[in-house]
């Protein structure tokens, strides 16, 4: 909710949550994370985990690649065997 109030948007087609009690595991399909600046990242599948005692730090694997969207240059498709990303929530928003 706090991220949404900052102008960011996270949408997905389906969601599966598990991994408790040691970790939080979330699998999203058709996921898209957009910033208020017009930049966005989308992926057909996102498999993300955070350890239960640090839910503000997530590591994600994108097994089907991702698309980076930028306002002036348009979308860029990125593919690879092992694409990983991390997200940390700070007082100023996600990074």
Secondary structure, 3 states (H helix, E strand, C coil): CHHHHCCCEEECCEEEEECCCCEEEEEEEEEEEECCCCCEEEEEEEEEEEECCCCCEEEEECCCCEEEEECCCEEEEECCCCCEEEEEEECCEEC
